[in-house]
Amino acid sequence: MRLVDLPRTGSFRLALLFLTLFGVASAVLFGFLYLQTERFLLAGIDNWLEREAPARFDADLPEVRRLFTLHAADNRGNMERVFVLYAPEGRRLAGDPLPLPDTLETSGKPFFMTARRGSKVLRYRGVARRYPSGEVAIIAENLHESREFDEAFISTAAWGALITAVLGLGGATIVGLGAVRRFDAVADAIQEIVRGDLSRRLPARGTSGDLDRLVHVVNGMLDDIERLMQDVKGVCDGIAHDLRTPLTRILAGLERSQRRAETREDYALAVDDAIVELRGVLRTFTAMLRIAELEDGARRSGFSQVDLPLILADVVDYYDPAAEEKGLTLTTAFDTEGRCTLNGDASLLFEAFANLIDNAIKFTPAGGHVVVELKNRAGGLEVAVRDTGCGIPAEEREAVFQRFYRAEHSRSSPGNGLGLTLVKAIAHLHNMTVRIDALTPGARVALIAAGA
């Protein structure tokens, strides 16, 4: 970014705005201090005048003349505080060598006066009294301290304003350039993401600033988008892989029947085989649609309190004949304290538990055991199915929840690789987590509802 474009950036303008506000506040503060100090200095002069004037002015004229003459002799030309007596025509009769001021106020109240002494203009604050015979007596104090204060104050304020402006502009430039570099880095990252690199993330500084908080939110959104895109790719790959086989069998069977079938029974057999294959394809698509519906979360609106022991008992009763036919023992182990209800959908929970038990029966050899557990500890519910089957390798415990994923040992078994995906979707809908633990032998799959 060019330096000439810096004033158009929001951060630079914001820094200038704060600099302007600081300047205005400083000007108000300096003005207030100036007025208060001036008032304090003048109050000191006025107090001295109020003390001196009565003692000097109330004497008779000869005494006033004598006192003023003595004061001038003691002053020896010092014009800091002056006592002067003037004749009616303005000629100095006694006191300090101060010319008659340009303006006089003989009311007895302090006033500002100026007098010319050669090329100099002297500024005083004093009081004056005009006597019946026309003479005028003046007691005054030079305002050079006030003038020196004014000059020093104005000089200090000017230097302070200059330094503040320089530092403020420098700070605004540094802040602006830093923000521009940050936004440029974010913009570059966004451009890479737009070009298709979904693994790219917006740069963060690790602070709790506003932009960092926004970056963390956007990066979280990008994580979700990347995951969804990977899911979509996985779905497409799964469809291409798992649906190609039954469709190929259907096509091959129909073509074979077209070439070889001679009787009505031959054609009926080919149609029956195609129907079986198509029903399998339809079940796969139905499972995919159900997973998409569950991930959308729309079914939460129909949730109610569900009795988990009752649902688990129904699932076990349903699968007990299948387990007995395979030579397995299917039992329950409920270790609960207090209520065992969950806010959810009874039919979906039944389906999730049924999938877990079905998998356990499918992959447990004859003579094995399948146990359905229910625990309620520290306010959290846990439903688990453990078996003595072949187990799930550690490197596959995340992959088994992906769409169409099938472990090597399950390739020969019927199924579409969507069962555990459906279980995880139902668990997520009910704010439950899924955990797989290794047993010797077998595995344990648990659905955990924390704080249920």
TORKOL-4160 file (C-alpha; in steps of 0.2 Angstrom, whole numbers, padded with zeros to 4 digits, m for minus):
452
<pt num="1" X="0000" Y="0000" Z="0000"/>
<pt num="2" X="0006" Y="0017" Z="m0004"/>
<pt num="3" X="0009" Y="0030" Z="0010"/>
<pt num="4" X="m0002" Y="0043" Z="0001"/>
<pt num="5" X="m0016" Y="0031" Z="0003"/>
<pt num="6" X="m0014" Y="0030" Z="0022"/>
<pt num="7" X="m0025" Y="0045" Z="0026"/>
<pt num="8" X="m0040" Y="0036" Z="0018"/>
<pt num="9" X="m0038" Y="0021" Z="0030"/>
<pt num="10" X="m0051" Y="0020" Z="0044"/>
<pt num="11" X="m0038" Y="0017" Z="0058"/>
<pt num="12" X="m0028" Y="0032" Z="0053"/>
<pt num="13" X="m0044" Y="0043" Z="0053"/>
<pt num="14" X="m0049" Y="0036" Z="0070"/>
<pt num="15" X="m0031" Y="0040" Z="0077"/>
<pt num="16" X="m0033" Y="0058" Z="0070"/>
<pt num="17" X="m0050" Y="0059" Z="0078"/>
<pt num="18" X="m0043" Y="0054" Z="0095"/>
<pt num="19" X="m0029" Y="0066" Z="0092"/>
<pt num="20" X="m0041" Y="0080" Z="0088"/>
<pt num="21" X="m0052" Y="0076" Z="0103"/>
<pt num="22" X="m0036" Y="0076" Z="0114"/>
<pt num="23" X="m0031" Y="0093" Z="0107"/>
<pt num="24" X="m0048" Y="0101" Z="0111"/>
<pt num="25" X="m0048" Y="0094" Z="0128"/>
<pt num="26" X="m0030" Y="0100" Z="0131"/>
<pt num="27" X="m0034" Y="0117" Z="0125"/>
<pt num="28" X="m0049" Y="0118" Z="0136"/>
<pt num="29" X="m0038" Y="0112" Z="0151"/>
<pt num="30" X="m0024" Y="0125" Z="0147"/>
<pt num="31" X="m0037" Y="0139" Z="0145"/>
<pt num="32" X="m0044" Y="0135" Z="0162"/>
<pt num="33" X="m0027" Y="0134" Z="0170"/>
<pt num="34" X="m0022" Y="0151" Z="0162"/>
<pt num="35" X="m0038" Y="0160" Z="0168"/>
<pt num="36" X="m0037" Y="0153" Z="0185"/>
<pt num="37" X="m0018" Y="0157" Z="0187"/>
<pt num="38" X="m0022" Y="0175" Z="0180"/>
<pt num="39" X="m0036" Y="0177" Z="0193"/>
<pt num="40" X="m0024" Y="0171" Z="0207"/>
<pt num="41" X="m0010" Y="0184" Z="0202"/>
<pt num="42" X="m0023" Y="0198" Z="0200"/>
<pt num="43" X="m0031" Y="0193" Z="0217"/>
<pt num="44" X="m0014" Y="0195" Z="0225"/>
<pt num="45" X="m0011" Y="0212" Z="0218"/>
<pt num="46" X="m0029" Y="0218" Z="0223"/>
<pt num="47" X="m0026" Y="0212" Z="0241"/>
<pt num="48" X="m0010" Y="0222" Z="0242"/>
<pt num="49" X="m0019" Y="0237" Z="0235"/>
<pt num="50" X="m0034" Y="0235" Z="0247"/>
<pt num="51" X="m0022" Y="0235" Z="0262"/>
<pt num="52" X="m0010" Y="0249" Z="0256"/>
<pt num="53" X="m0023" Y="0262" Z="0249"/>
<pt num="54" X="m0032" Y="0267" Z="0265"/>
<pt num="55" X="m0016" Y="0270" Z="0275"/>
<pt num="56" X="m0009" Y="0281" Z="0261"/>
<pt num="57" X="m0024" Y="0290" Z="0254"/>
<pt num="58" X="m0033" Y="0294" Z="0271"/>
<pt num="59" X="m0018" Y="0306" Z="0276"/>
<pt num="60" X="m0018" Y="0324" Z="0272"/>
<pt num="61" X="m0009" Y="0330" Z="0256"/>
<pt num="62" X="0007" Y="0336" Z="0265"/>
<pt num="63" X="0008" Y="0319" Z="0273"/>
<pt num="64" X="0004" Y="0310" Z="0257"/>
<pt num="65" X="0017" Y="0319" Z="0248"/>
<pt num="66" X="0030" Y="0315" Z="0262"/>
<pt num="67" X="0026" Y="0297" Z="0262"/>
<pt num="68" X="0027" Y="0295" Z="0243"/>
<pt num="69" X="0043" Y="0305" Z="0243"/>
<pt num="70" X="0051" Y="0293" Z="0256"/>
<pt num="71" X="0044" Y="0278" Z="0246"/>
<pt num="72" X="0052" Y="0284" Z="0230"/>
<pt num="73" X="0069" Y="0287" Z="0239"/>
<pt num="74" X="0068" Y="0269" Z="0246"/>
<pt num="75" X="0063" Y="0262" Z="0228"/>
<pt num="76" X="0078" Y="0270" Z="0220"/>
<pt num="77" X="0071" Y="0268" Z="0203"/>
<pt num="78" X="0063" Y="0251" Z="0205"/>
<pt num="79" X="0046" Y="0252" Z="0196"/>
<pt num="80" X="0039" Y="0236" Z="0203"/>
<pt num="81" X="0027" Y="0245" Z="0215"/>
<pt num="82" X="0024" Y="0264" Z="0213"/>
<pt num="83" X="0017" Y="0278" Z="0223"/>
<pt num="84" X="0014" Y="0294" Z="0214"/>
<pt num="85" X="0006" Y="0311" Z="0217"/>
<pt num="86" X="0000" Y="0322" Z="0203"/>
<pt num="87" X="m0004" Y="0340" Z="0202"/>
<pt num="88" X="m0021" Y="0344" Z="0194"/>
<pt num="89" X="m0013" Y="0348" Z="0177"/>
<pt num="90" X="m0005" Y="0331" Z="0177"/>
<pt num="91" X="0013" Y="0336" Z="0183"/>
<pt num="92" X="0021" Y="0324" Z="0195"/>
<pt num="93" X="0022" Y="0331" Z="0213"/>
<pt num="94" X="0030" Y="0317" Z="0222"/>
<pt num="95" X="0034" Y="0299" Z="0222"/>
<pt num="96" X="0040" Y="0287" Z="0208"/>
<pt num="97" X="0045" Y="0294" Z="0191"/>
<pt num="98" X="0029" Y="0287" Z="0182"/>
<pt num="99" X="0020" Y="0298" Z="0169"/>
<pt num="100" X="0002" Y="0301" Z="0172"/>
<pt num="101" X="m0008" Y="0286" Z="0165"/>
<pt num="102" X="m0018" Y="0287" Z="0149"/>
<pt num="103" X="m0034" Y="0282" Z="0159"/>
<pt num="104" X="m0039" Y="0285" Z="0177"/>
<pt num="105" X="m0053" Y="0278" Z="0188"/>
<pt num="106" X="m0054" Y="0287" Z="0204"/>
<pt num="107" X="m0068" Y="0277" Z="0212"/>
<pt num="108" X="m0056" Y="0268" Z="0223"/>
<pt num="109" X="m0058" Y="0251" Z="0214"/>
<pt num="110" X="m0043" Y="0242" Z="0206"/>
<pt num="111" X="m0041" Y="0245" Z="0188"/>
<pt num="112" X="m0029" Y="0242" Z="0174"/>
<pt num="113" X="m0018" Y="0257" Z="0168"/>
<pt num="114" X="m0005" Y="0260" Z="0155"/>
<pt num="115" X="0008" Y="0274" Z="0155"/>
<pt num="116" X="0021" Y="0278" Z="0142"/>
<pt num="117" X="0039" Y="0280" Z="0148"/>
<pt num="118" X="0049" Y="0285" Z="0132"/>
<pt num="119" X="0046" Y="0271" Z="0120"/>
<pt num="120" X="0040" Y="0259" Z="0133"/>
<pt num="121" X="0022" Y="0255" Z="0137"/>
<pt num="122" X="0021" Y="0251" Z="0156"/>
<pt num="123" X="0006" Y="0241" Z="0162"/>
<pt num="124" X="0000" Y="0242" Z="0180"/>
<pt num="125" X="m0014" Y="0238" Z="0191"/>
<pt num="126" X="m0018" Y="0251" Z="0204"/>
<pt num="127" X="m0030" Y="0262" Z="0213"/>
<pt num="128" X="m0032" Y="0281" Z="0212"/>
<pt num="129" X="m0040" Y="0295" Z="0222"/>
<pt num="130" X="m0043" Y="0312" Z="0217"/>
<pt num="131" X="m0043" Y="0325" Z="0231"/>
<pt num="132" X="m0055" Y="0340" Z="0232"/>
<pt num="133" X="m0040" Y="0352" Z="0227"/>
<pt num="134" X="m0038" Y="0342" Z="0211"/>
<pt num="135" X="m0022" Y="0332" Z="0215"/>
<pt num="136" X="m0022" Y="0313" Z="0211"/>
<pt num="137" X="m0013" Y="0300" Z="0221"/>
<pt num="138" X="m0010" Y="0283" Z="0213"/>
<pt num="139" X="m0004" Y="0267" Z="0221"/>
<pt num="140" X="0000" Y="0253" Z="0208"/>
<pt num="141" X="0010" Y="0237" Z="0205"/>
<pt num="142" X="0018" Y="0232" Z="0189"/>
<pt num="143" X="0010" Y="0218" Z="0179"/>
<pt num="144" X="0027" Y="0211" Z="0172"/>
<pt num="145" X="0025" Y="0195" Z="0182"/>
<pt num="146" X="0008" Y="0192" Z="0174"/>
<pt num="147" X="0016" Y="0196" Z="0157"/>
<pt num="148" X="0030" Y="0185" Z="0160"/>
<pt num="149" X="0018" Y="0171" Z="0165"/>
<pt num="150" X="0008" Y="0174" Z="0149"/>
<pt num="151" X="0023" Y="0173" Z="0138"/>
<pt num="152" X="0029" Y="0157" Z="0147"/>
<pt num="153" X="0012" Y="0149" Z="0147"/>
<pt num="154" X="0009" Y="0153" Z="0129"/>
<pt num="155" X="0026" Y="0146" Z="0124"/>
<pt num="156" X="0024" Y="0130" Z="0134"/>
<pt num="157" X="0007" Y="0128" Z="0127"/>
<pt num="158" X="0013" Y="0130" Z="0109"/>
<pt num="159" X="0028" Y="0118" Z="0112"/>
<pt num="160" X="0016" Y="0106" Z="0120"/>
<pt num="161" X="0004" Y="0107" Z="0105"/>
<pt num="162" X="0018" Y="0105" Z="0093"/>
<pt num="163" X="0025" Y="0090" Z="0102"/>
<pt num="164" X="0008" Y="0082" Z="0104"/>
<pt num="165" X="0004" Y="0085" Z="0085"/>
<pt num="166" X="0020" Y="0077" Z="0080"/>
<pt num="167" X="0019" Y="0062" Z="0091"/>
<pt num="168" X="0000" Y="0060" Z="0087"/>
<pt num="169" X="0003" Y="0060" Z="0069"/>
<pt num="170" X="0018" Y="0048" Z="0071"/>
<pt num="171" X="0007" Y="0037" Z="0081"/>
<pt num="172" X="m0007" Y="0038" Z="0069"/>
<pt num="173" X="0004" Y="0034" Z="0055"/>
<pt num="174" X="0012" Y="0019" Z="0065"/>
<pt num="175" X="m0006" Y="0013" Z="0070"/>
<pt num="176" X="m0012" Y="0015" Z="0052"/>
<pt num="177" X="0002" Y="0006" Z="0044"/>
<pt num="178" X="0000" Y="m0008" Z="0057"/>
<pt num="179" X="m0018" Y="m0010" Z="0053"/>
<pt num="180" X="m0016" Y="m0009" Z="0035"/>
<pt num="181" X="m0003" Y="m0023" Z="0035"/>
<pt num="182" X="m0014" Y="m0033" Z="0046"/>
<pt num="183" X="m0029" Y="m0030" Z="0034"/>
<pt num="184" X="m0018" Y="m0034" Z="0019"/>
<pt num="185" X="m0013" Y="m0050" Z="0027"/>
<pt num="186" X="m0031" Y="m0055" Z="0030"/>
<pt num="187" X="m0036" Y="m0049" Z="0012"/>
<pt num="188" X="m0022" Y="m0060" Z="0005"/>
<pt num="189" X="m0028" Y="m0075" Z="0015"/>
<pt num="190" X="m0046" Y="m0072" Z="0009"/>
<pt num="191" X="m0040" Y="m0071" Z="m0009"/>
<pt num="192" X="m0031" Y="m0088" Z="m0007"/>
<pt num="193" X="m0047" Y="m0096" Z="0000"/>
<pt num="194" X="m0058" Y="m0088" Z="m0014"/>
<pt num="195" X="m0045" Y="m0097" Z="m0026"/>
<pt num="196" X="m0050" Y="m0113" Z="m0018"/>
<pt num="197" X="m0037" Y="m0116" Z="m0004"/>
<pt num="198" X="m0049" Y="m0121" Z="0009"/>
<pt num="199" X="m0035" Y="m0126" Z="0021"/>
<pt num="200" X="m0029" Y="m0108" Z="0022"/>
<pt num="201" X="m0034" Y="m0098" Z="0038"/>
<pt num="202" X="m0034" Y="m0080" Z="0042"/>
<pt num="203" X="m0019" Y="m0074" Z="0052"/>
<pt num="204" X="m0021" Y="m0071" Z="0071"/>
<pt num="205" X="m0010" Y="m0062" Z="0083"/>
<pt num="206" X="m0016" Y="m0072" Z="0098"/>
<pt num="207" X="m0023" Y="m0056" Z="0107"/>
<pt num="208" X="m0041" Y="m0053" Z="0113"/>
<pt num="209" X="m0043" Y="m0038" Z="0101"/>
<pt num="210" X="m0058" Y="m0035" Z="0090"/>
<pt num="211" X="m0050" Y="m0041" Z="0074"/>
<pt num="212" X="m0043" Y="m0056" Z="0082"/>
<pt num="213" X="m0060" Y="m0061" Z="0089"/>
<pt num="214" X="m0068" Y="m0059" Z="0072"/>
<pt num="215" X="m0053" Y="m0069" Z="0064"/>
<pt num="216" X="m0056" Y="m0083" Z="0076"/>
<pt num="217" X="m0075" Y="m0084" Z="0072"/>
<pt num="218" X="m0071" Y="m0083" Z="0053"/>
<pt num="219" X="m0058" Y="m0097" Z="0055"/>
<pt num="220" X="m0070" Y="m0108" Z="0065"/>
<pt num="221" X="m0083" Y="m0105" Z="0050"/>
<pt num="222" X="m0069" Y="m0110" Z="0038"/>
<pt num="223" X="m0066" Y="m0126" Z="0048"/>
<pt num="224" X="m0084" Y="m0130" Z="0047"/>
<pt num="225" X="m0084" Y="m0126" Z="0028"/>
<pt num="226" X="m0069" Y="m0137" Z="0025"/>
<pt num="227" X="m0076" Y="m0151" Z="0035"/>
<pt num="228" X="m0092" Y="m0150" Z="0025"/>
<pt num="229" X="m0083" Y="m0150" Z="0009"/>
<pt num="230" X="m0073" Y="m0165" Z="0014"/>
<pt num="231" X="m0090" Y="m0173" Z="0019"/>
<pt num="232" X="m0097" Y="m0169" Z="0002"/>
<pt num="233" X="m0082" Y="m0176" Z="m0007"/>
<pt num="234" X="m0083" Y="m0191" Z="0004"/>
<pt num="235" X="m0101" Y="m0193" Z="0000"/>
<pt num="236" X="m0098" Y="m0192" Z="m0019"/>
<pt num="237" X="m0084" Y="m0204" Z="m0018"/>
<pt num="238" X="m0094" Y="m0216" Z="m0007"/>
<pt num="239" X="m0109" Y="m0215" Z="m0019"/>
<pt num="240" X="m0097" Y="m0218" Z="m0034"/>
<pt num="241" X="m0090" Y="m0233" Z="m0025"/>
<pt num="242" X="m0104" Y="m0241" Z="m0016"/>
<pt num="243" X="m0118" Y="m0238" Z="m0028"/>
<pt num="244" X="m0108" Y="m0242" Z="m0044"/>
<pt num="245" X="m0107" Y="m0260" Z="m0038"/>
<pt num="246" X="m0126" Y="m0264" Z="m0036"/>
<pt num="247" X="m0130" Y="m0253" Z="m0052"/>
<pt num="248" X="m0117" Y="m0263" Z="m0062"/>
<pt num="249" X="m0125" Y="m0280" Z="m0056"/>
<pt num="250" X="m0142" Y="m0274" Z="m0061"/>
<pt num="251" X="m0136" Y="m0269" Z="m0078"/>
<pt num="252" X="m0127" Y="m0285" Z="m0080"/>
<pt num="253" X="m0141" Y="m0295" Z="m0075"/>
<pt num="254" X="m0154" Y="m0286" Z="m0086"/>
<pt num="255" X="m0142" Y="m0288" Z="m0101"/>
<pt num="256" X="m0139" Y="m0306" Z="m0097"/>
<pt num="257" X="m0158" Y="m0309" Z="m0096"/>
<pt num="258" X="m0160" Y="m0300" Z="m0113"/>
<pt num="259" X="m0148" Y="m0312" Z="m0121"/>
<pt num="260" X="m0152" Y="m0328" Z="m0112"/>
<pt num="261" X="m0170" Y="m0327" Z="m0105"/>
<pt num="262" X="m0182" Y="m0338" Z="m0115"/>
<pt num="263" X="m0196" Y="m0341" Z="m0103"/>
<pt num="264" X="m0207" Y="m0330" Z="m0092"/>
<pt num="265" X="m0199" Y="m0337" Z="m0077"/>
<pt num="266" X="m0182" Y="m0332" Z="m0083"/>
<pt num="267" X="m0188" Y="m0314" Z="m0085"/>
<pt num="268" X="m0197" Y="m0314" Z="m0068"/>
<pt num="269" X="m0181" Y="m0320" Z="m0060"/>
<pt num="270" X="m0171" Y="m0306" Z="m0068"/>
<pt num="271" X="m0184" Y="m0293" Z="m0062"/>
<pt num="272" X="m0184" Y="m0300" Z="m0045"/>
<pt num="273" X="m0165" Y="m0298" Z="m0044"/>
<pt num="274" X="m0165" Y="m0281" Z="m0050"/>
<pt num="275" X="m0179" Y="m0276" Z="m0037"/>
<pt num="276" X="m0168" Y="m0283" Z="m0023"/>
<pt num="277" X="m0153" Y="m0273" Z="m0029"/>
<pt num="278" X="m0163" Y="m0257" Z="m0031"/>
<pt num="279" X="m0171" Y="m0259" Z="m0014"/>
<pt num="280" X="m0153" Y="m0259" Z="m0007"/>
<pt num="281" X="m0149" Y="m0243" Z="m0017"/>
<pt num="282" X="m0165" Y="m0235" Z="m0011"/>
<pt num="283" X="m0161" Y="m0240" Z="0007"/>
<pt num="284" X="m0144" Y="m0231" Z="0005"/>
<pt num="285" X="m0151" Y="m0215" Z="m0001"/>
<pt num="286" X="m0165" Y="m0215" Z="0012"/>
<pt num="287" X="m0151" Y="m0217" Z="0025"/>
<pt num="288" X="m0141" Y="m0202" Z="0018"/>
<pt num="289" X="m0157" Y="m0192" Z="0018"/>
<pt num="290" X="m0160" Y="m0196" Z="0036"/>
<pt num="291" X="m0142" Y="m0191" Z="0041"/>
<pt num="292" X="m0144" Y="m0175" Z="0032"/>
<pt num="293" X="m0161" Y="m0171" Z="0040"/>
<pt num="294" X="m0153" Y="m0175" Z="0057"/>
<pt num="295" X="m0138" Y="m0164" Z="0054"/>
<pt num="296" X="m0150" Y="m0150" Z="0050"/>
<pt num="297" X="m0157" Y="m0151" Z="0068"/>
<pt num="298" X="m0175" Y="m0148" Z="0063"/>
<pt num="299" X="m0181" Y="m0163" Z="0073"/>
<pt num="300" X="m0176" Y="m0154" Z="0090"/>
<pt num="301" X="m0193" Y="m0145" Z="0089"/>
<pt num="302" X="m0202" Y="m0161" Z="0093"/>
<pt num="303" X="m0191" Y="m0167" Z="0108"/>
<pt num="304" X="m0199" Y="m0173" Z="0124"/>
<pt num="305" X="m0193" Y="m0181" Z="0140"/>
<pt num="306" X="m0189" Y="m0199" Z="0136"/>
<pt num="307" X="m0187" Y="m0214" Z="0148"/>
<pt num="308" X="m0170" Y="m0222" Z="0143"/>
<pt num="309" X="m0172" Y="m0238" Z="0153"/>
<pt num="310" X="m0189" Y="m0241" Z="0144"/>
<pt num="311" X="m0181" Y="m0238" Z="0126"/>
<pt num="312" X="m0166" Y="m0249" Z="0130"/>
<pt num="313" X="m0177" Y="m0263" Z="0136"/>
<pt num="314" X="m0187" Y="m0262" Z="0120"/>
<pt num="315" X="m0172" Y="m0263" Z="0109"/>
<pt num="316" X="m0165" Y="m0278" Z="0119"/>
<pt num="317" X="m0181" Y="m0287" Z="0117"/>
<pt num="318" X="m0181" Y="m0284" Z="0099"/>
<pt num="319" X="m0164" Y="m0290" Z="0096"/>
<pt num="320" X="m0164" Y="m0305" Z="0108"/>
<pt num="321" X="m0170" Y="m0318" Z="0096"/>
<pt num="322" X="m0156" Y="m0313" Z="0083"/>
<pt num="323" X="m0143" Y="m0314" Z="0097"/>
<pt num="324" X="m0150" Y="m0331" Z="0103"/>
<pt num="325" X="m0150" Y="m0337" Z="0085"/>
<pt num="326" X="m0132" Y="m0333" Z="0083"/>
<pt num="327" X="m0127" Y="m0341" Z="0100"/>
<pt num="328" X="m0124" Y="m0325" Z="0109"/>
<pt num="329" X="m0130" Y="m0319" Z="0126"/>
<pt num="330" X="m0138" Y="m0301" Z="0125"/>
<pt num="331" X="m0140" Y="m0294" Z="0143"/>
<pt num="332" X="m0142" Y="m0277" Z="0151"/>
<pt num="333" X="m0132" Y="m0268" Z="0165"/>
<pt num="334" X="m0141" Y="m0253" Z="0172"/>
<pt num="335" X="m0132" Y="m0244" Z="0186"/>
<pt num="336" X="m0142" Y="m0229" Z="0189"/>
<pt num="337" X="m0145" Y="m0216" Z="0203"/>
<pt num="338" X="m0160" Y="m0205" Z="0201"/>
<pt num="339" X="m0170" Y="m0201" Z="0186"/>
<pt num="340" X="m0164" Y="m0208" Z="0169"/>
<pt num="341" X="m0174" Y="m0197" Z="0157"/>
<pt num="342" X="m0167" Y="m0187" Z="0142"/>
<pt num="343" X="m0174" Y="m0173" Z="0132"/>
<pt num="344" X="m0175" Y="m0181" Z="0114"/>
<pt num="345" X="m0184" Y="m0191" Z="0101"/>
<pt num="346" X="m0188" Y="m0208" Z="0107"/>
<pt num="347" X="m0189" Y="m0216" Z="0089"/>
<pt num="348" X="m0172" Y="m0209" Z="0084"/>
<pt num="349" X="m0164" Y="m0215" Z="0101"/>
<pt num="350" X="m0171" Y="m0232" Z="0098"/>
<pt num="351" X="m0164" Y="m0232" Z="0080"/>
<pt num="352" X="m0146" Y="m0226" Z="0087"/>
<pt num="353" X="m0146" Y="m0240" Z="0100"/>
<pt num="354" X="m0152" Y="m0253" Z="0088"/>
<pt num="355" X="m0138" Y="m0249" Z="0076"/>
<pt num="356" X="m0125" Y="m0251" Z="0090"/>
<pt num="357" X="m0133" Y="m0268" Z="0096"/>
<pt num="358" X="m0135" Y="m0274" Z="0078"/>
<pt num="359" X="m0116" Y="m0270" Z="0074"/>
<pt num="360" X="m0111" Y="m0279" Z="0090"/>
<pt num="361" X="m0121" Y="m0295" Z="0086"/>
<pt num="362" X="m0115" Y="m0294" Z="0068"/>
<pt num="363" X="m0096" Y="m0294" Z="0073"/>
<pt num="364" X="m0096" Y="m0305" Z="0088"/>
<pt num="365" X="m0093" Y="m0323" Z="0085"/>
<pt num="366" X="m0104" Y="m0337" Z="0092"/>
<pt num="367" X="m0102" Y="m0340" Z="0111"/>
<pt num="368" X="m0099" Y="m0321" Z="0114"/>
<pt num="369" X="m0107" Y="m0308" Z="0124"/>
<pt num="370" X="m0116" Y="m0292" Z="0121"/>
<pt num="371" X="m0120" Y="m0280" Z="0136"/>
<pt num="372" X="m0130" Y="m0265" Z="0135"/>
<pt num="373" X="m0126" Y="m0253" Z="0149"/>
<pt num="374" X="m0134" Y="m0237" Z="0156"/>
<pt num="375" X="m0125" Y="m0227" Z="0169"/>
<pt num="376" X="m0131" Y="m0211" Z="0178"/>
<pt num="377" X="m0116" Y="m0203" Z="0187"/>
<pt num="378" X="m0113" Y="m0185" Z="0193"/>
<pt num="379" X="m0129" Y="m0179" Z="0183"/>
<pt num="380" X="m0123" Y="m0186" Z="0167"/>
<pt num="381" X="m0131" Y="m0201" Z="0157"/>
<pt num="382" X="m0120" Y="m0214" Z="0148"/>
<pt num="383" X="m0127" Y="m0227" Z="0136"/>
<pt num="384" X="m0115" Y="m0240" Z="0130"/>
<pt num="385" X="m0115" Y="m0257" Z="0120"/>
<pt num="386" X="m0100" Y="m0268" Z="0123"/>
<pt num="387" X="m0096" Y="m0284" Z="0115"/>
<pt num="388" X="m0083" Y="m0298" Z="0114"/>
<pt num="389" X="m0081" Y="m0297" Z="0095"/>
<pt num="390" X="m0066" Y="m0292" Z="0084"/>
<pt num="391" X="m0065" Y="m0274" Z="0090"/>
<pt num="392" X="m0061" Y="m0258" Z="0081"/>
<pt num="393" X="m0043" Y="m0253" Z="0078"/>
<pt num="394" X="m0037" Y="m0237" Z="0085"/>
<pt num="395" X="m0033" Y="m0229" Z="0068"/>
<pt num="396" X="m0051" Y="m0233" Z="0062"/>
<pt num="397" X="m0060" Y="m0226" Z="0077"/>
<pt num="398" X="m0063" Y="m0209" Z="0069"/>
<pt num="399" X="m0065" Y="m0215" Z="0051"/>
<pt num="400" X="m0080" Y="m0227" Z="0056"/>
<pt num="401" X="m0091" Y="m0212" Z="0058"/>
<pt num="402" X="m0088" Y="m0206" Z="0040"/>
<pt num="403" X="m0101" Y="m0210" Z="0027"/>
<pt num="404" X="m0099" Y="m0226" Z="0017"/>
<pt num="405" X="m0083" Y="m0231" Z="0027"/>
<pt num="406" X="m0082" Y="m0250" Z="0030"/>
<pt num="407" X="m0067" Y="m0258" Z="0039"/>
<pt num="408" X="m0058" Y="m0272" Z="0031"/>
<pt num="409" X="m0066" Y="m0285" Z="0042"/>
<pt num="410" X="m0083" Y="m0279" Z="0038"/>
<pt num="411" X="m0082" Y="m0279" Z="0019"/>
<pt num="412" X="m0090" Y="m0296" Z="0017"/>
<pt num="413" X="m0104" Y="m0292" Z="0028"/>
<pt num="414" X="m0120" Y="m0284" Z="0022"/>
<pt num="415" X="m0122" Y="m0265" Z="0025"/>
<pt num="416" X="m0119" Y="m0248" Z="0017"/>
<pt num="417" X="m0107" Y="m0240" Z="0029"/>
<pt num="418" X="m0119" Y="m0228" Z="0035"/>
<pt num="419" X="m0125" Y="m0236" Z="0052"/>
<pt num="420" X="m0112" Y="m0227" Z="0063"/>
<pt num="421" X="m0114" Y="m0211" Z="0053"/>
<pt num="422" X="m0132" Y="m0211" Z="0058"/>
<pt num="423" X="m0128" Y="m0215" Z="0076"/>
<pt num="424" X="m0116" Y="m0200" Z="0077"/>
<pt num="425" X="m0129" Y="m0189" Z="0069"/>
<pt num="426" X="m0143" Y="m0194" Z="0081"/>
<pt num="427" X="m0130" Y="m0191" Z="0096"/>
<pt num="428" X="m0126" Y="m0174" Z="0089"/>
<pt num="429" X="m0144" Y="m0170" Z="0088"/>
<pt num="430" X="m0146" Y="m0174" Z="0106"/>
<pt num="431" X="m0130" Y="m0165" Z="0112"/>
<pt num="432" X="m0122" Y="m0182" Z="0115"/>
<pt num="433" X="m0104" Y="m0187" Z="0112"/>
<pt num="434" X="m0099" Y="m0204" Z="0105"/>
<pt num="435" X="m0083" Y="m0213" Z="0112"/>
<pt num="436" X="m0076" Y="m0229" Z="0107"/>
<pt num="437" X="m0065" Y="m0239" Z="0119"/>
<pt num="438" X="m0055" Y="m0254" Z="0116"/>
<pt num="439" X="m0058" Y="m0270" Z="0126"/>
<pt num="440" X="m0049" Y="m0287" Z="0126"/>
<pt num="441" X="m0058" Y="m0294" Z="0116"/>
<pt num="442" X="m0071" Y="m0283" Z="0108"/>
<pt num="443" X="m0075" Y="m0264" Z="0109"/>
<pt num="444" X="m0086" Y="m0253" Z="0119"/>
<pt num="445" X="m0096" Y="m0239" Z="0110"/>
<pt num="446" X="m0104" Y="m0226" Z="0122"/>
<pt num="447" X="m0116" Y="m0211" Z="0120"/>
<pt num="448" X="m0113" Y="m0198" Z="0133"/>
<pt num="449" X="m0125" Y="m0184" Z="0138"/>
<pt num="450" X="m0116" Y="m0173" Z="0150"/>
<pt num="451" X="m0127" Y="m0164" Z="0163"/>
<pt num="452" X="m0142" Y="m0173" Z="0157"/>
